[in-house]
Amino acid sequence: MPLVLVGFMCAGKSTVGRLCARRLRLPFLDTDEEIERLHGPIERLFAERGEAEFRRIEREVVDAALEGEGVVALGGGAFVQPGAAERILARSRVAWLRVKPARILARAGEHVRPLLGTQPTRAHVEELLRAREPHYARAHLTLDGNGDAATIAERICAWYAGVRP
């Protein structure tokens, strides 16, 4: 059963996920990276094909990732799409990396995020967080994602080892 990391963009899911995969000796997949490998830059997908088409592609990538064993880092909006949480929770063990808006803004820097733009504001981040947190809160495990990535990965791996079928 896969280990899936969810949370807001820039929460550290990819960094922590890679550490977990190495520690657990499992393959790692970042769904955003996989989408870009298959279809090109996400910001271009949003601009040229729209969010609905991006979400369709994302769902295909997520469903394929849940077929095997491994550690999967989801894009920030993947878990909050209609029906997604139910599908993912039934087919994997889910850990939520909960982070503060200030940490998100610091990590986002100048990176283009389709739903935040190039100059994200604290108010916009807080608004999106408020909308998404009830979905993320359905995860099997919630962790403070504001700390050291290695420590967070260690905690997740210990939990996963105890719940893995």
N, C-alpha and C positions, 0 to 999 in steps of 0.2 A: 504494500500500500504506500503510495507516494507521500512524502512530506511536502506540504505546500505552505509557502510564506506569503502572507497578505499584508497589506497596509498601504498607506498613502504614498504617492510618488516621493522619492528621495528618502524613504524610511530606512534604507539600508538592506532591503530584501536580497539584492544580488550579492552584496558583500557577505552577508551572514549566510546566505544560501550556499555560496561556494565553500565557505568554511565548514558548514554542516556536511556537505557532500564529501569533502575530503576526509573529514573525521569518520563519517559513516561508511566510507568507501562505496558511495553510490554515484551514479551520473547526476550531473546538474544541468538544468535548463532554465534560462531566463526567457519568459514568453515574449517580452518586448524584443530581445535580441533575435529570437527565432522569427518573429514577424518581419523584422528588418532584413534578416538573411533571405527570407522567401519573397518579400514584396517591396523592399526598399525602405527608406526612412519613414518613420511613423508620422512626422510632421507633414511630409509630402502626401502620405495616404489620407490624412485628415483633410488636407487642402484640396486634393484632386478627387477624392472619392467619398469624402464625408465620414462623420463619426459612425453612422449606422453600418457602412461597409467595413470600416475598421473593426467594429465590435463583432461583426460576423466572422471576419478572419481570425480575430482574437479567440473567439469561442472554439473554432476549429483547432487552433494551436493548443489551447488549454485542454480540450477533450483528448487530443492525441497524447499530450503529456501525461494525462491521468491513466493512460492504458498501461504504462510500465511502472517500474520501480525507480525511484530516484527522488531528488530534491528539486522542487519547482518554485521559482520566484515569479509571482504574477505581477502584471502591470497594475498600477494603482486603482484602475477602474474595473478590472476584470471581475472581481468578486462581488461587486455591487450591481451588476447587470441583472435584469429580471431572470429569475430561475437559476442564476449561476451559483449562488451560495449553497443552495440545496444540492445541486449536482456535485459540487466540489466537496462539500462536507460528507456526502455519502460515499465518495470514492477515494478519500485521502484523509490524512491527519493534517489539520490546519493550525498554524501558529500566526498570530497577529503581532506585528511589530508596531507598537503604539509610540508615536513621536509627537513632540511639541511643534507648534507652528514656527517658532524661531529656528529650530533645527532644520525643518524643511526648507525654509527660506535660505539658510546658510548653505545647505547642500545644493539647492537648485542653482544658485549662482547665475550664470549667463546662459545656461542650457535652455534650449527651446522646449517647452512643454506645451503641447497643443491646447490643453485646457487652462493653462496658466499664462501663456504667452512668454515673452522674453524678460519682462519686468514684473514678476508676481508680487502682489501686495499681501500684507498680512491679513487684511480683511477678506480678500478673495480666498486665500488658503483656509482661513477659519470657516468661511461659508461652505466650502467643499468638504472640509473635515466634518462639520456638523451633519451634513447630508450623508456622508459615508460611514461615520463611526457606528451607527446602529447595525449596519451590515457587517463590518469588521468584527464587532463585538460577538458575533455568532461563532467565531473561531473556537476550536477546542482548547486553545491555550492563548492567553494574552500576556505579552511581555513588554516591559519598558524598553523601547528601542533607542533611547537616548544615550545609552552607555557604550562601553567598549564592545566592538563587534565579536571579538573572540570569546568574551564572557557570555554574551547573548547566545552565540552558537553553541557553546558548551551546555548551557541550560536547556536549549531546545533539543540537543542531541540526547541528553539524559532523559528528558521527558519522552521523546520519541522512542527511545529504546524500551521504555516501560509500557508503551501503548501499542507498539507495532505488533501486528498479528503474526 
